[in-house]
């Protein structure tokens, strides 16, 4: 039979940080939302009356920018684990700037869609592109807010090798947003 101290240690090792658990619940809800939209896309496309068009070139370039931001976010996490505070701040800042560039490129991608006569209202094929990229952009804005909070914490030295929860949440959420966009982008490329 285990003594009370061993039971306490066992329970502590099995617990999940409530902030990390909340983040994962949020991620699962986003996955469900986009799974529903991609399913609706396929069902609606199968009904016919579907206008095909080229995705804006900026969507291709913005995808590369977002993948680069994922790399800089990974460097931020590694810097936090090694208490490299300057590298941590610089990496989070680079990730933030790349995230902003991605959003700006997406906006100009919408302008390219309009120039192709693809509008939000009209044929559903265009509407879905606006919904996918717009909703992802909205979630990316939430990711930028998480990045700003982490950057402030990094300047206050609240992120360090002994306290990695905040940078873990930030990194996981940012990587998720990047992977989500790559999925959406490839889905649109192969199903448009």
Contact map, one row per residue, 1 for C-alpha under 8 A:
111000000000000000000000000000000000000000000000000000000000000000000000000000000000000000000000000000000000000000000000000000000000000000000000000000000000000000000000000000000000000000000000
111101100000000000000000000000000000000000000000000000000000000000000000000000000000000000000000000000000000000000000000000000000000000000000000000000000000000000000000000000000000000000000000
111111100000000000000000000000000000000000000000000000000000000000000000000000000000000000000000000000000000000000000000000000000000000000000000000000000000000000000000000000000000000000000000
011111110000000000000000000000000000000000000000000000000000000000000000000000000000000000000000000000000000000000000000000000000000000000000000000000000000000000000000000000000000000000000000
001111111000000000000000000000000000000000000000000000000000000000000000000000000000000000000000000000000000000000000000000000000000000000000000000000000000000000000000000000000000000000000000
011111111100000000000000000000000000000000000000000000000000000000000000000000000000000000000000000000000000000000000000000000000000000000000000000000000000000000000000000000000000000000000000
011111111110000000000000000000000000000000000000000000000000000000000000000000000000000000000000000000000000000000000000000000000000000000000000000000000000000000000000000000000000000000000000
000111111111000000000000000000000000000000000000000000000000000000000000000000000000000000000000000000000000000000000000000000000000000000000000000000000000000000000000000000000000000000000000
000011111111100000000000000000000000000000000000000000000000000000000000000000000000000000000000000000000000000000000000000000000000000000000000000000000000000000000000000000000000000000000000
000001111111110000000000000000000000000000000000000000000000000000000000000000000000000000000000000000000000000000000000000000000000000000000000000000000000000000000000000000000000000000000000
000000111111111000000000000000000000000000000000000000000000000000000000000000000000000000000000000000000000000000000000000000000000000000000000000000000000000000000000000000000000000000000000
000000011111111000000000000000000000000000000000000000000000000000000000000000000000000000000000000000000000000000000000000000000000000000000000000000000000000000000000000000000000000000000000
000000001111111000000000000000000000000000000000000000000000000000000000000000000000000000000000000000000000000000000000000000000000000000000000000000000000000000000000000000000000000000000000
000000000111111100000000000000000000000000000000000000000000000000000000000000000000000000000000000000000000000000000000000000000000000000000000000000000000000000000000000000000000000000000000
000000000011111110000000000000000000000000000000000000000000000000000000000000000000000000000000000000000000000000000000000000000000000000000000000000000000000000000000000000000000000000000000
000000000000011111011000000000000000000000000000000000000000000000000000000000000000000000000000000000000000000000000000000000000000000000000000000000000000000000000000000000000000000000000000
000000000000001111111000000000000000000000000000000000000000000000000000000000000000000000000000000000000000000000000000000000000000000000000000000000000000000000000000000000000000000000000000
000000000000000111111100000000000000000000000000000000000000000000000000000000000000000000000000000000000000000000000000000000000000000000000000000000000000000000000000000000000000000000000000
000000000000000011111110000000000000000000000000000000000000000000000000000000000000000000000000000000000000000000000000000000000000000000000000000000000000000000000000100000000000000000000000
000000000000000111111111000000000000000000000000000000000000000000000000000000000000000000000000000000000000000000000000000000000000000000000000000000000000000000001000100000000000000000000000
000000000000000111111111100000000000000000000000000000000000000000000000000000000000000000000000000000000000000000000000000000000000000000000000000000000000000000000000000000000000000000000000
000000000000000001111111110000000000000000000000000000000000000000000000000000000000000000000000000000000000000000000000000000000000000000000000000000000000000000000000000000000000000000000000
000000000000000000111111111000000000000000000000000000000000000000000000000000000000000000000000000000000000000000000000000000000000000000000000000000000000000000000000100010000000000000000000
000000000000000000011111111100000000000000000000000000000000000000000000000000000000000000000000000000000000000000000000000000000000000000000000000000000000000000000000000000000000000000000000
000000000000000000001111111110000000000000000000000000000000000000000000000000000000000000000000000000000000000000000000000000000000000000000000000000000000000000000000000000000000000000000000
000000000000000000000111111111000000000000000000000000000000000000000000000000000000000000000000000000000000000000000000000000000000000000000000000000000000000000000000000000000000000000000000
000000000000000000000011111111100000000000000000000000000000000000000000000000000000000000000000000000000000000000000000000000000000000000000000000000000000000000000000000010010000000000000000
000000000000000000000001111111110000000000000000000000000000000000000000000000000000000000000000000000000000000000000000000000000000000000000000000000000000000000000000000000000000000000000000
000000000000000000000000111111111000000000000000000000000000000000000000000000000000000000000000000000000000000000000000000000000000000000000000000000000000000000000000000000000000000000000000
000000000000000000000000011111111100000000000000000000000000000000000000000000000000000000000000000000000000000000000000000000000000000000000000000000000000000000000000000000000000000000000000
000000000000000000000000001111111110000000000000000000000000000000000000000000000000000000000000000000000000000000000000000000000000000000000000000000000000000000000000000000000000000000000000
000000000000000000000000000111111111000000000000000000000000000000000000000000000000000000000000000000000000000000000000000000000000000000000000000000000000000000000000000000000000000000000000
000000000000000000000000000011111111100000000000000000000000000000000000000000000000000000000000000000000000000000000000000000000000000000000000000000000000000000000000000000000000000000000000
000000000000000000000000000001111111110000000000000000000000000000000000000000000000000000000000000000000000000000000000000000000001000000000000000000000000000000000000000000000000000000000000
000000000000000000000000000000111111111000000000000000000000000000000000000000000000000000000000000000000000000000000000000000000000000000000000000000000000000000000000000000000000000000000000
000000000000000000000000000000011111111100000000000000000000000000000000000000000000000000000000000000000000000000000000000000000000000000000000000000000000000000000000000000000000000000000000
000000000000000000000000000000001111111110000000000000000000000000000000000000000000000000000000000000000000000000000000000000000001000000000000000000000000000000000000000000000000000000000000
000000000000000000000000000000000111111111000000000000000000000000000000000000000000000000000000000000000000000000000000000000000000000000000000000000000000000000000000000000000000000000000000
000000000000000000000000000000000011111111100000000000000000000000000000000000000000000000000000000000000000000000000000000000000000000000000000000000000000000000000000000000000000000000000000
000000000000000000000000000000000001111111110000000000000000000000000000000000000000000000000000000000000000000000000000000000000000000000000000000000000000000000000000000000000000000000000000
000000000000000000000000000000000000111111111000000000000000000000000000000000000000000000000000000000000000000000000000000010010000000000000000000000000000000000000000000000000000000000000000
000000000000000000000000000000000000011111111100000000000000000000000000000000000000000000000000000000000000000000000000000000000000000000000000000000000000000000000000000000000000000000000000
000000000000000000000000000000000000001111111110000000000000000000000000000000000000000000000000000000000000000000000000000000000000000000000000000000000000000000000000000000000000000000000000
000000000000000000000000000000000000000111111111000000000000000000000000000000000000000000000000000000000000000000000000000100000000000000000000000000000000000000000000000000000000000000000000
000000000000000000000000000000000000000011111111110000000000000000000000000000000000000000000000000000000000000000000000000010000000000000000000000000000000000000000000000000000000000000000000
000000000000000000000000000000000000000001111111000000000000000000000000000000000000000000000000000000000000000000000000000000000000000000000000000000000000000000000000000000000000000000000000
000000000000000000000000000000000000000000111111100000000000000000000000000000000000000000000000000000000000000000000000000000000000000000000000000000000000000000000000000000000000000000000000
000000000000000000000000000000000000000000011111110000000000000000000000000000000000000000000000000000000000000000000000000000000000000000000000000000000000000000000000000000000000000000000000
000000000000000000000000000000000000000000001011111000000000000000000000000000000000000000000000000000000000000000000000001000000000000000000000000000000000000000000000000000000000000000000000
000000000000000000000000000000000000000000001001111100000000000000000000000000000000000000000000000000000000000000000000001110000000000000000000000000000000000000000000000000000000000000000000
000000000000000000000000000000000000000000000000111110000000000000000000000000000000000000000000000000000000000000000000001011000000000000000000000000000000000000000000000000000000000000000000
000000000000000000000000000000000000000000000000011111000000000000000000000000000000000000000000000000000000000000000000000010000000000000000000000000000000000000000000000000000000000000000001
000000000000000000000000000000000000000000000000001111100000000000000000000000000000000000000000000000000000000000000000000000000000000000000000000000000000000000000000000000000000000000000001
000000000000000000000000000000000000000000000000000111110000000000000000000000000000000000000000000000000000000000000000000000000000000000000000000000000000000000000000000000000000000000000001
000000000000000000000000000000000000000000000000000011111010000000000000000000000000000000000000000000000000000010000000000000000000000000000000000000000000000000000000000000000000000000011000
000000000000000000000000000000000000000000000000000001111111000000000000000000000000000000000000000000000000110110000000000000000000000000000000000000000000000000000000000000000000000000000000
000000000000000000000000000000000000000000000000000000111111100000000000000000000000000000000000000000000000100000000000000000000000000000000000000000000000000000000000000000000000000000000000
000000000000000000000000000000000000000000000000000000011111110000000000000000000000000000000000000000001101100000000000000000000000000000000000000000000000000000000000000000000000000000000000
000000000000000000000000000000000000000000000000000000111111111000000000000000000000000000000000000000001100100000000000000000000000000000000000000000000000000000000000000000000000000010000000
000000000000000000000000000000000000000000000000000000011111111100000000000000000000000000000000000000000000000000000000000000000000000000000000000000000000000000000000000000000000000000000000
000000000000000000000000000000000000000000000000000000001111111110000000000000000000000000000000000000000000000000000000000000000000000000000000000000000000000000000000000000000000000000000000
000000000000000000000000000000000000000000000000000000000111111111000000000000000000000000000000000011001100000000000000000000000000000000000000000000000000000000000000000000000000000000000000
000000000000000000000000000000000000000000000000000000000011111111100000000000000000000000000000000001000000000000000000000000000000000000000000000000000000000000000000000000000000110010000000
000000000000000000000000000000000000000000000000000000000001111111110000000000000000000000000000000000000000000000000000000000000000000000000000000000000000000000000000000000000000000000000000
000000000000000000000000000000000000000000000000000000000000111111111000000000000000000000000000011011000000000000000000000000000000000000000000000000000000000000000000000000000000000000000000
000000000000000000000000000000000000000000000000000000000000011111111100000000000000000000000000011001000000000000000000000000000000000000000000000000000000000000000000000000000100000000000000
000000000000000000000000000000000000000000000000000000000000001111111110000000000000000000000000000000000000000000000000000000000000000000000000000000000000000000000000000000000100000000000000
000000000000000000000000000000000000000000000000000000000000000111111111000000000000000000000000010000000000000000000000000000000000000000000000000000000000000000000000000000000000000000000000
000000000000000000000000000000000000000000000000000000000000000011111111100000000000000000000111011000000000000000000000000000000000000000000000000000000000000000000000000000000000000000000000
000000000000000000000000000000000000000000000000000000000000000001111111110000000000000000000010000000000000000000000000000000000000000000000000000000000000000000000000000001100100000000000000
000000000000000000000000000000000000000000000000000000000000000000111111111000000000000000000000000000000000000000000000000000000000000000000000000000000000000000000000000000000000000000000000
000000000000000000000000000000000000000000000000000000000000000000011111111100000000000000110110000000000000000000000000000000000000000000000000000000000000000000000000000000000000000000000000
000000000000000000000000000000000000000000000000000000000000000000001111111110000000000000110010000000000000000000000000000000000000000000000000000000000000000000000000001001100000000000000000
000000000000000000000000000000000000000000000000000000000000000000000111111111000000000000000000000000000000000000000000000000000000000000000000000000000000000000000000001000000000000000000000
000000000000000000000000000000000000000000000000000000000000000000000011111111100000001100100000000000000000000000000000000000000000000000000000000000000000000000000000000000000000000000000000
000000000000000000000000000000000000000000000000000000000000000000000001111111110000001111110000000000000000000000000000000000000000000000000000000000000000000000000000000000000000000000000000
000000000000000000000000000000000000000000000000000000000000000000000000111111111000000100000000000000000000000000000000000000000000000000000000000000000000000000000011001000000000000000000000
000000000000000000000000000000000000000000000000000000000000000000000000011111111100000000000000000000000000000000000000000000000000000000000000000000000000000000000000000000000000000000000000
000000000000000000000000000000000000000000000000000000000000000000000000001111111111101100000000000000000000000000000000000000000000000000000000000000000000000000000000000000000000000000000000
000000000000000000000000000000000000000000000000000000000000000000000000000111111111100100000000000000000000000000000000000000000000000000000000000000000000001110010010000000000000000000000000
000000000000000000000000000000000000000000000000000000000000000000000000000011111111000000000000000000000000000000000000000000000000000000000000000000000000000111010000000000000000000000000000
000000000000000000000000000000000000000000000000000000000000000000000000000001111111000000000000000000000000000000000000000000000000000000000000000000000000000110000000000000000000000000000000
000000000000000000000000000000000000000000000000000000000000000000000000000000111111100000000000000000000000000000000000000000000000000000000000000000000000000110000000000000000000000000000000
000000000000000000000000000000000000000000000000000000000000000000000000000000111111111100000000000000000000000000000000000000000000000000000000000000000000000000000000000000000000000000000000
000000000000000000000000000000000000000000000000000000000000000000000000000000110011111110000000000000000000000000000000000000000000000000000000000000000110100100000000000000000000000000000000
000000000000000000000000000000000000000000000000000000000000000000000000000000000001111111000000000000000000000000000000000000000000000000000000000000000000000000000000000000000000000000000000
000000000000000000000000000000000000000000000000000000000000000000000000001100100001111111100000000000000000000000000000000000000000000000000000000000000000000000000000000000000000000000000000
000000000000000000000000000000000000000000000000000000000000000000000000001110110001111111110000000000000000000000000000000000000000000000000000000000000100000000000000000000000000000000000000
000000000000000000000000000000000000000000000000000000000000000000000000000100000000111111111000000000000000000000000000000000000000000000000000000000100110000000000000000000000000000000000000
000000000000000000000000000000000000000000000000000000000000000000000000000100000000011111111100000000000000000000000000000000000000000000000000000000000000000000000000000000000000000000000000
000000000000000000000000000000000000000000000000000000000000000000000001101100000000001111111110000000000000000000000000000000000000000000000000000000000000000000000000000000000000000000000000
000000000000000000000000000000000000000000000000000000000000000000000001100100000000000111111111000000000000000000000000000000000000000000000000001001100000000000000000000000000000000000000000
000000000000000000000000000000000000000000000000000000000000000000000000000000000000000011111111100000000000000000000000000000000000000000000000000000100000000000000000000000000000000000000000
000000000000000000000000000000000000000000000000000000000000000000001001000000000000000001111111110000000000000000000000000000000000000000000000000000000000000000000000000000000000000000000000
000000000000000000000000000000000000000000000000000000000000000000001101100000000000000000111111111000000000000000000000000000000000000000000000000000000000000000000000000000000000000000000000
000000000000000000000000000000000000000000000000000000000000000000001000000000000000000000011111111100000000000000000000000000000000000000000001001100000000000000000000000000000000000000000000
000000000000000000000000000000000000000000000000000000000000000000000000000000000000000000001111111110000000000000000000000000000000000000000000000000000000000000000000000000000000000000000000
000000000000000000000000000000000000000000000000000000000000000011011000000000000000000000000111111111000000000000000000000000000000000000000000000000000000000000000000000000000000000000000000
000000000000000000000000000000000000000000000000000000000000000011001000000000000000000000000011111111100000000000000000000000000000000000010001000000000000000000000000000000000000000000000000
000000000000000000000000000000000000000000000000000000000000000000000000000000000000000000000001111111110000000000000000000000000000000000000001000000000000000000000000000000000000000000000000
000000000000000000000000000000000000000000000000000000000000010010000000000000000000000000000000111111111000000000000000000000000000000000000000000000000000000000000000000000000000000000000000
000000000000000000000000000000000000000000000000000000000000011011000000000000000000000000000000011111111100000000000000000000000000000000000000000000000000000000000000000000000000000000000000
000000000000000000000000000000000000000000000000000000000000000000000000000000000000000000000000001111111110000000000000000000000000000010000000000000000000000000000000000000000000000000000000
000000000000000000000000000000000000000000000000000000000000000000000000000000000000000000000000000111111111000000000000000000000000000000000000000000000000000000000000000000000000000000000000
000000000000000000000000000000000000000000000000000000000110010000000000000000000000000000000000000011111111100000000000000000000000000000000000000000000000000000000000000000000000000000000000
000000000000000000000000000000000000000000000000000000000110010000000000000000000000000000000000000001111111110000000000000000000000100000000000000000000000000000000000000000000000000000000000
000000000000000000000000000000000000000000000000000000000000000000000000000000000000000000000000000000111111111000000000000000000000000000000000000000000000000000000000000000000000000000000000
000000000000000000000000000000000000000000000000000000000100000000000000000000000000000000000000000000011111111100000000000000000000000000000000000000000000000000000000000000000000000000000000
000000000000000000000000000000000000000000000000000000011110000000000000000000000000000000000000000000001111111110000000000000000000000000000000000000000000000000000000000000000000000000000000
000000000000000000000000000000000000000000000000000000010000000000000000000000000000000000000000000000000111111111000000000000000100000000000000000000000000000000000000000000000000000000000000
000000000000000000000000000000000000000000000000000000000000000000000000000000000000000000000000000000000011111111100000000000000000000000000000000000000000000000000000000000000000000000000000
000000000000000000000000000000000000000000000000000000010000000000000000000000000000000000000000000000000001111111110000000000000000000000000000000000000000000000000000000000000000000000000000
000000000000000000000000000000000000000000000000000000110000000000000000000000000000000000000000000000000000111111111110000000000000000000000000000000000000000000000000000000000000000000000000
000000000000000000000000000000000000000000000000000000000000000000000000000000000000000000000000000000000000011111111110000000000000000000000000000000000000000000000000000000000000000000000000
000000000000000000000000000000000000000000000000000000000000000000000000000000000000000000000000000000000000001111111100000000000000000000000000000000000000000000000000000000000000000000000000
000000000000000000000000000000000000000000000000000000000000000000000000000000000000000000000000000000000000000111111100000000000000000000000000000000000000000000000000000000000000000000000000
000000000000000000000000000000000000000000000000000000000000000000000000000000000000000000000000000000000000000011111110000000000000000000000000000000000000000000000000000000000000000000000000
000000000000000000000000000000000000000000000000000000000000000000000000000000000000000000000000000000000000000011111111010001000000000000000000000000000000000000000000000000000000000000000000
000000000000000000000000000000000000000000000000000000000000000000000000000000000000000000000000000000000000000011001111111001100000000000000000000000000000000000000000000000000000000000000000
000000000000000000000000000000000000000000000000000000000000000000000000000000000000000000000000000000000000000000000111110101110100000000000000000000000000000000000000000000000000000000000000
000000000000000000000000000000000000000000000000000000000000000000000000000000000000000000000000000000000000000000000011111101100000000000000000000000000000000000000000000000000000000000000000
000000000000000000000000000000000000000000000000000000000000000000000000000000000000000000000000000000000000000000000111111101100000000000000000000000000000000000000000000000000000000000000000
000000000000000000000000000000000000000000000000111000000000000000000000000000000000000000000000000000000000000000000010111111100000000000000000000000000000000000000000000000000000000000000000
000000000000000000000000000000000000000000010000010000000000000000000000000000000000000000000000000000000000000000000001111111110000000000000000000000000000000000000000000000000000000000000000
000000000000000000000000000000000000000010001000011100000000000000000000000000000000000000000000000000000000000000000000001111111000000000000000000000000000000000000000000000000000000000000001
000000000000000000000000000000000000000000000000001000000000000000000000000000000000000000000000000000000000000000000111111111111100000000000000000000000000000000000000000000000000000000000000
000000000000000000000000000000000000000000000000000000000000000000000000000000000000000000000000000000000000000000000011111111111110000000000000000000000000000000000000000000000000000000000000
000000000000000000000000000000000000000010000000000000000000000000000000000000000000000000000000000000000000000000000001000111111111000000000000000000000000000000000000000000000000000000000000
000000000000000000000000000000000000000000000000000000000000000000000000000000000000000000000000000000000000000000000000000011111111100000000000000000000000000000000000000000000000000000010000
000000000000000000000000000000000000000000000000000000000000000000000000000000000000000000000000000000000000010000000001000001111111110000000000000000000000000000000000000000000000000000000000
000000000000000000000000000000000000000000000000000000000000000000000000000000000000000000000000000000000000000000000000000000111111111000000000000000000000000000000000000000000000000000000000
000000000000000000000000000000000100100000000000000000000000000000000000000000000000000000000000000000000000000000000000000000011111111100000000000000000000000000000000000000000000000100000000
000000000000000000000000000000000000000000000000000000000000000000000000000000000000000000000000000000000100000000000000000000001111111110000000000000000000000000000000000000000000000000000000
000000000000000000000000000000000000000000000000000000000000000000000000000000000000000000000000000000000000000000000000000000000111111111000000000000000000000000000000000000000000000000000000
000000000000000000000000000000000000000000000000000000000000000000000000000000000000000000000000000000000000000000000000000000000011111111100000000000000000000000000000000000000000000000000000
000000000000000000000000000000000000000000000000000000000000000000000000000000000000000000000000000000000000000000000000000000000001111111110000000000000000000000000000000000001001100000000000
000000000000000000000000000000000000000000000000000000000000000000000000000000000000000000000000000000100000000000000000000000000000111111111000000000000000000000000000000000000000000000000000
000000000000000000000000000000000000000000000000000000000000000000000000000000000000000000000000000000000000000000000000000000000000011111111100000000000000000000000000000000000000000000000000
000000000000000000000000000000000000000000000000000000000000000000000000000000000000000000000000000000000000000000000000000000000000001111111110000000000000000000000000000000001000000000000000
000000000000000000000000000000000000000000000000000000000000000000000000000000000000000000000000001000000000000000000000000000000000000111111111000000000000000000000000000000001000000000000000
000000000000000000000000000000000000000000000000000000000000000000000000000000000000000000000000000000000000000000000000000000000000000011111111100000000000000000000000000000000000000000000000
000000000000000000000000000000000000000000000000000000000000000000000000000000000000000000000000000000000000000000000000000000000000000001111111110000000000000000000000000000000000000000000000
000000000000000000000000000000000000000000000000000000000000000000000000000000000000000000000000000000000000000000000000000000000000000000111111111000000000000000000000010011001000000000000000
000000000000000000000000000000000000000000000000000000000000000000000000000000000000000000000001001100000000000000000000000000000000000000011111111100000000000000000000000000000000000000000000
000000000000000000000000000000000000000000000000000000000000000000000000000000000000000000000000000000000000000000000000000000000000000000001111111110000000000000000000000000000000000000000000
000000000000000000000000000000000000000000000000000000000000000000000000000000000000000000000000000000000000000000000000000000000000000000000111111111000000000000000000010000000000000000000000
000000000000000000000000000000000000000000000000000000000000000000000000000000000000000000010001000000000000000000000000000000000000000000000011111111100000000000000000010000000000000000000000
000000000000000000000000000000000000000000000000000000000000000000000000000000000000000000000001000000000000000000000000000000000000000000000001111111110000000000000000000000000000000000000000
000000000000000000000000000000000000000000000000000000000000000000000000000000000000000000000000000000000000000000000000000000000000000000000000111111111000000000000000000000000000000000000000
000000000000000000000000000000000000000000000000000000000000000000000000000000000000000000010000000000000000000000000000000000000000000000000000011111111100001000000110010000000000000000000000
000000000000000000000000000000000000000000000000000000000000000000000000000000000000000010011000000000000000000000000000000000000000000000000000001111111110000000000000000000000000000000000000
000000000000000000000000000000000000000000000000000000000000000000000000000000000000000000000000000000000000000000000000000000000000000000000000000111111111000000000000000000000000000000000000
000000000000000000000000000000000000000000000000000000000000000000000000000000000000000000000000000000000000000000000000000000000000000000000000000011111111111000000000000000000000000000000000
000000000000000000000000000000000000000000000000000000000000000000000000000000000000100110000000000000000000000000000000000000000000000000000000000001111111111100000000000000000000000000000000
000000000000000000000000000000000000000000000000000000000000000000000000000000000000100010000000000000000000000000000000000000000000000000000000000000111111110000000000000000000000000000000000
000000000000000000000000000000000000000000000000000000000000000000000000000000000000000000000000000000000000000000000000000000000000000000000000000000011111111000000000000000000000000000000000
000000000000000000000000000000000000000000000000000000000000000000000000000000000000100000000000000000000000000000000000000000000000000000000000000000001111111100000000000000000000000000000000
000000000000000000000000000000000000000000000000000000000000000000000000000000000000000000000000000000000000000000000000000000000000000000000000000000001111111100100000000000000000000000000000
000000000000000000000000000000000000000000000000000000000000000000000000000000010000000000000000000000000000000000000000000000000000000000000000000001001101111111110110000000000000000000000000
000000000000000000000000000000000000000000000000000000000000000000000000000000011110100000000000000000000000000000000000000000000000000000000000000000000100111111110000000000000000000000000000
000000000000000000000000000000000000000000000000000000000000000000000000000000011110000000000000000000000000000000000000000000000000000000000000000000000000001111110000000000000000000000000000
000000000000000000000000000000000000000000000000000000000000000000000000000000001000000000000000000000000000000000000000000000000000000000000000000000000000001111110000000000000000000000000000
000000000000000000000000000000000000000000000000000000000000000000000000000000000000000000000000000000000000000000000000000000000000000000000000000000000000011111111100000000000000000000000000
000000000000000000000000000000000000000000000000000000000000000000000000000000011000000000000000000000000000000000000000000000000000000000000000000000000000001111111111000000000000000000000000
000000000000000000010000000000000000000000000000000000000000000000000000000000000000000000000000000000000000000000000000000000000000000000000000000000000000000000111111100000000000000000000000
000000000000000000000000000000000000000000000000000000000000000000000000000000000000000000000000000000000000000000000000000000000000000000000000000001000000001000111111110000000000000000000000
000000000000000000000000000000000000000000000000000000000000000000000000000010010000000000000000000000000000000000000000000000000000000000000000000001000000001000011111111000000000000000000000
000000000000000000000000000000000000000000000000000000000000000000000000000010000000000000000000000000000000000000000000000000000000000000000000000000000000000000011111111100000000000000000000
000000000000000000110010000000000000000000000000000000000000000000000000000000000000000000000000000000000000000000000000000000000000000000000000000000000000000000001111111110000000000000000000
000000000000000000000000000000000000000000000000000000000000000000000000000000000000000000000000000000000000000000000000000000000000000000000010011001000000000000000111111111000000000000000000
000000000000000000000000000000000000000000000000000000000000000000000000110010000000000000000000000000000000000000000000000000000000000000000000000000000000000000000011111111100000000000000000
000000000000000000000000000000000000000000000000000000000000000000000000000000000000000000000000000000000000000000000000000000000000000000000000000000000000000000000001111111110000000000000000
000000000000000000000010001000000000000000000000000000000000000000000000000000000000000000000000000000000000000000000000000000000000000000000010000000000000000000000000111111111000000000000000
000000000000000000000000000000000000000000000000000000000000000000000100100000000000000000000000000000000000000000000000000000000000000000000010000000000000000000000000011111111100000000000000
000000000000000000000000000000000000000000000000000000000000000000000100100000000000000000000000000000000000000000000000000000000000000000000000000000000000000000000000001111111110000000000000
000000000000000000000000001000000000000000000000000000000000000000000000000000000000000000000000000000000000000000000000000000000000000000000000000000000000000000000000000111111111000000000000
000000000000000000000000000000000000000000000000000000000000000000000000000000000000000000000000000000000000000000000000000000000000000100110010000000000000000000000000000011111111100000000000
000000000000000000000000000000000000000000000000000000000000000001100100000000000000000000000000000000000000000000000000000000000000000000000000000000000000000000000000000001111111110000000000
000000000000000000000000000000000000000000000000000000000000000000000000000000000000000000000000000000000000000000000000000000000000000000000000000000000000000000000000000000111111111000000000
000000000000000000000000000000000000000000000000000000000000000000000000000000000000000000000000000000000000000000000000000000000000000100000000000000000000000000000000000000011111111100000000
000000000000000000000000000000000000000000000000000000000000001000000000000000000000000000000000000000000000000000000000000000000000000100000000000000000000000000000000000000001111111110000000
000000000000000000000000000000000000000000000000000000000000001000000000000000000000000000000000000000000000000000000000000000000000000000000000000000000000000000000000000000000111111111000000
000000000000000000000000000000000000000000000000000000000000000000000000000000000000000000000000000000000000000000000000000000000000000000000000000000000000000000000000000000000011111111100000
000000000000000000000000000000000000000000000000000000000000000000000000000000000000000000000000000000000000000000000000000000000001000000000000000000000000000000000000000000000001111111110000
000000000000000000000000000000000000000000000000000000000010001000000000000000000000000000000000000000000000000000000000000000000000000000000000000000000000000000000000000000000000111111111000
000000000000000000000000000000000000000000000000000000000000000000000000000000000000000000000000000000000000000000000000000000000000000000000000000000000000000000000000000000000000011111111100
000000000000000000000000000000000000000000000000000000000000000000000000000000000000000000000000000000000000000000000000000000000000000000000000000000000000000000000000000000000000001111111110
000000000000000000000000000000000000000000000000000000100000000000000000000000000000000000000000000000000000000000000000000000001000000000000000000000000000000000000000000000000000000111111111
000000000000000000000000000000000000000000000000000000100000000000000000000000000000000000000000000000000000000000000000000000000000000000000000000000000000000000000000000000000000000011111111
000000000000000000000000000000000000000000000000000000000000000000000000000000000000000000000000000000000000000000000000000000000000000000000000000000000000000000000000000000000000000001111111
000000000000000000000000000000000000000000000000000000000000000000000000000000000000000000000000000000000000000000000000000000000000000000000000000000000000000000000000000000000000000000111111
000000000000000000000000000000000000000000000000000111000000000000000000000000000000000000000000000000000000000000000000000010000000000000000000000000000000000000000000000000000000000000011111
